[in-house]
Amino acid sequence: KQLMAMEITQFLLAAQSADARVRTEAEGSLKQFQEQNLPQFLLSLSFELANNEKPSESRRLAGILLKNSLDAKDSGRKELLVKQWCAIDLALKSQIKELLLRTIGSSVPEARHTSAQVIAKVASIEVPQKQWPELVGSLLSNMTQPESPAHLKQSTLETLGYVCEEISHHDLVQDEVNSVLTAVVQGMNQAANNAEVRLAATKALLNALDFSQTNFENEMERSYIMKMVCETACAKEAVIRQAAFECLVSIASTYYEVLEQYMQTLFELTAKAVKEDEESVALQAVEFWSTICDEEIDRQEYDSPDTGDSSPPHSGFIEKALPHLVPMLLETLEKQEEDQDHEDDVWNISMAGGTCLGLVARTVGDGIVPLVMPFVEVNIRKPNWRSREAATYAFGSILEGPTIDKLAPMVAAGLEFLLTATKDENNHVRDTTAWTLSRIFEFLHTPDSGFSVISPQNLPRIVGVLLESMKDVPNVAEKVCGAIYNLAQGYEDAGASSSLLSPYLTEIIQHLLAAAERTDGPESKLRSASYETLNEVVRCSNLLEASGIIGQLLPVIMVKLGQTMDLQVVSTEDREKQAELQASLCGVLQVIIQKLSSKDETKPIIMQNADQIMMLFLRVFGCHSSSVHEEAMLAIGALAYATGAEFAKYMPELFKYLQTGLQNFEEYQVCSITVGVIGDICRALDDKILPFCDQIMSLLIQNLQSDALHRSVKPPIFSCFGDIALAIGGHFERYVATALQIMQGAAQVCAQMDTLDEELMDYGNQLRRSIFEAYSGILQGFKDAKAELMVPYAQHLLQFVELVSKDSLRDESVTKAAVAAMGDLADVVGEKIKPLFSNFTFCGEFLSECLDSEDEDLKDTARWTQGMIARLMVT
C-alpha cells in the first residue's frame, strides 16, 4: 500500500507559535497524528525535512520529532519506540531512509546536520539486525564520487561519525571498517579538503577509533593513521587542532600498547600545544598525559604481586618523560583565572595541569618529589599571588602517590607555613591553602596505622586555625569544611587517640552550624558541605565522651527541621531550597540516630525522642519532594533499627508513605530505598509487620512484574522477600507460590545474560545474590514450621547453585550467598531431599573450591554448609 505524505508544515510552524493557545492546539494535532498513524507521521516528517522549499523552522521541528520517535533516554520508552519502528512496513521504511539519505546533500546546513543524527538513530536499530546493509556503501559513494560537493562530504562524514557512535564494532565486517577509515582519513587530508570537511572527518575518526583494532595492530596502517592525526594536530584552525588532540587522547587509552614508537613526536606536539596554543587545544594536550597516567596507574594496580596474573604491558612512558613533563605541567599552574575556585566547574589550563601533576605523582610515587619541591620553595613566598598559589597547588597535588617516608619530613616542615597562609591577603591563595591542608589530613593523618602529621602538641593550633578560617569567604570556608571532615575521619577507629578531638567537638559543631546558616555568596554549596562535615564529625566521634554533646545536638537539629516546614514556598526555587535543607537535616538526624543507638548506654536518648522525630519525618513527607523522601526514608530505617518492636506504633501513619515510595517508578532511587527500609522495619518488628504484609507483598510483586520499573530496584526486592519471610515465619506460606515462581523466572533471566557487557554482569551478580538471599530468608523463616512447603523448590535451587558454580566470573558475594542458601536447604528441609544432594555431584567440588578461598567469611559459610550436608547424608 502506498502511503502519501501529509502536508504538515502549518502544524509544525504553529507548534512554535508565540501564542500559547495556537501552540497547544498544534501540538495536540501532531500528537494525535502520531498516535493514529505512526508510519504516515514519520513519512510526512521525512518529506518535510527533505524538502528544500520548506521554511527552516518547520524542517527543524520535523527533525527533532523524527529523532524523538526513534530514541529516548528512558530505557523502557526506547524499547517501545524500537518495537514501533520495526513494525512499520518495509517499503515505507526504505522510503523514509531514502529521504534521509537525500537530505544530507541539502544546501541547508541545519537540515543536513539533523538528518545525519536521524540516520544514525535508524542505524542503531537496523544495522545490528543486518537490515540496512547498503547504508555504509551509499555513504561511502558520496565520498568517492569526483563531483561530490564539499558540503555533501562534510555531512556524510558527520553521518559516519554518528553511525559509529551508535553501533558496536561487532556490527560491521572488517572490509566496511577499512573503507570507513579510508574515507575518514582521506577527509582529513589538508591539501584536498576545506576546513569543514576536515573538521567533520577528524570528529568522525574519534568515533571510529573503537572500530580500528585490526588496523592499529598493523604497523603500516597504524603509522598512516598516526601521521594524519599528528598533521591534523598542526592544522591552522584551532577547532580542528582540538579535535585531533581529542583523537590522541582516545588513542592513548585505547591503543596504549602500540604507542612506543610515536611517543617522542607526541611529547613534542603536546608540549608545543601546552606552551603556545589556545586554551581549548592546550587542555586536550594535558588530557593526553592524564590519560597515559590513568593507563599506567591501572596497569600498576593490576600488577599487584599477590594475584600472580601477568599484567598488561606497561611501557613506563611517564617515568621516561618525567624530567620534561613535570616542568611543563608546573608552568601551567601560574596561568590561573582571576576567579577560579578549585571545586567549581571551572576547568582551565592551571586546573588541568595540577590534576595531571597529581596523576603523575600517583604513577611514579617518590620520583616526583625532588622535581616539584624546588618549584614550591622558590615560589611560595613571592610577592605575586599567582606564584604563591601555584606553589601551594603543586604541593597539595603531589600528596597522594609518594610514600609516607618521603612526604612526612616535607609536610612536617611545611605545615606551620600553610597554617599561617590561611591568613594570606589573596582569596585564591587561602582557597588553595585550605584545599592543601584538607589533602594533608586525608593522606597523612591515619593514627590507626601509626602515622599522623597531627600530634597532641599541634592539634590545638590546627583546630584554632581551621575554626577561624570557617568565617572566611564561602569558597574558602567550604574547603575548610573538607579539612575538618578529613581530620575527623582520621580519628575513626583510632583507639585511644580518637579522644584527642573530643575536647573540641562542641566548638567544631557550633562553627559548622553557623556556617550552614550563612547567607553570603552561593551559600548552598557551603551549607551542604557544613552538614556533610557535621555528619562525619558525629559519626567518627568517641561515643562515650561525645554522647552528651550529640544528645544536645539532637533537639537543635529537630527544631531546625521543624522550622523548614514553615518556610515561605512561592517559587520552584523556594521549593528546591526547602527540599535541600530538609534533606541535609534528615541526613544529620540519621547519623545521630545511628550513633546513639549503637550502644545500649546511649540508646535511651533516641527512645525518649522517637515520637517527636517520627512526627517530623511524617511532616517532611507531606512536603512531597523526592530528594527529601530518600533522606527521610533512610533516617526512618535507622529509627526502626534503634527502636525495635516499639516501632510498630508508627506503622499505621507511615504505611501510606511506604506505599507511595514503592509506587514511585519515576524516581526509582526512592523506590529502591523504600524497599531497603521495609527490610529494616521487618528486622525491627518481626511478626508485628504481619498486618501490612499482604499489601507490601502485592506491591513488591507488581514491581517485579513491571517493565516500567528500573531494573536496579529488582535485586533489593528479592532480598526484601527474604527479610519478610524471616520476620513472619510460617505466615509466609500464602506468598510462597507466587514469590518462588518469580524467583525462578529471574534465575532463568540470569542464565541467559550477555556476559560481555560489564554493566549487565554487575547487575547479574546483584540479581543472583539477591535471589539466593530470598531463598535463605524463606527457608529460615519456615525452619520451625512448614519446612515441607519448600520441597517442591529444592531441585530448582540446587540447579541454580550449580549454574552459578560454573561461572568463573561470578562475584565473591554471589558465591557466599549461594553456599549459604545451599546450607539452609540442607538444614531446613533435611531428610525429604536427601536423594537430591546425592544426585547433584557438583556440590563437593564447589564446596572445596570455597574452602580454598582467601575470604574467611566464605570459608566459614562453606564449612557450615558442608557440615549441614554431611549431617543429612549420615542420618
Secondary structure, DSSP 4 states (H G I P E B T S, - for coil): -PPPPP--HHHHHHTT-SSHHHHHHHHHHHHHHHHH-HHHHHHHHHHHHH-TTS-HHHHHHHHHHHHHTT--SSHHHHHHHHHHHHTS-HHHHHHHHHHHHHHTT-SSHHHHHHHHHHHHHHHHHHTTTT--TTHHHHHHHHHH-TT--HHHHHHHHHHHHHHHHHS-GGGS-HHHHHHHHHHHHHHT-TTTS-HHHHHHHHHHHHHHGGGGHHHHHSHHHHHHHHHHHHHHTT-SSHHHHHHHHHHHHHHHHHSGGG-GGGHHHHHHHHHHHHHHS-HHHHHHHHHHHHHHHHHHHHHHHHT-TTT-PPPPP---HHHHHHHHHHHHHHHHTT---TT--TTSS---HHHHHHHHHHHHHHHHGGGGHHHHHHHHHHHTT-SSHHHHHHHHHHHHHTSSSS-HHHHHHHHHHHHHHHHHHTT-SSHHHHHHHHHHHHHHHHHSEEGGGTEES--TTTHHHHHHHHHHHTTS-HHHHHHHHHHHHHHHHHTTT-GGGGGGGGGGHHHHHHHHHHHHH--SSSHHHHHHHHHHHHHHHHHTS-HHHHHHHHHHHHHHHHHHHHHHTTS---SHHHHHHHHHHHHHHHHHHHHHHHHHTTSTTTHHHHHHHHHHHHHHHHHHHHT--HHHHHHHHHHHHHHHHHHGGGGGGGHHHHHHHHHHHHT--TTHHHHHHHHHHHHHHHHHHGGGGHHHHHHHHHHHHHHHH-SSS-GGGHHHHHHHHHHHHHHHGGGGHHHHHHHHHHHHHHHHHHHT--TT-HHHHHHHHHHHHHHHHHHHHHHHHTSSS-GGGGHHHHHHHHHHHHHHHT-TT--HHHHHHHHHHHHHHHHHHGGGGHHHHHH-THHHHHHHHHHT-S-HHHHHHHHHHHHHHHHHHH-
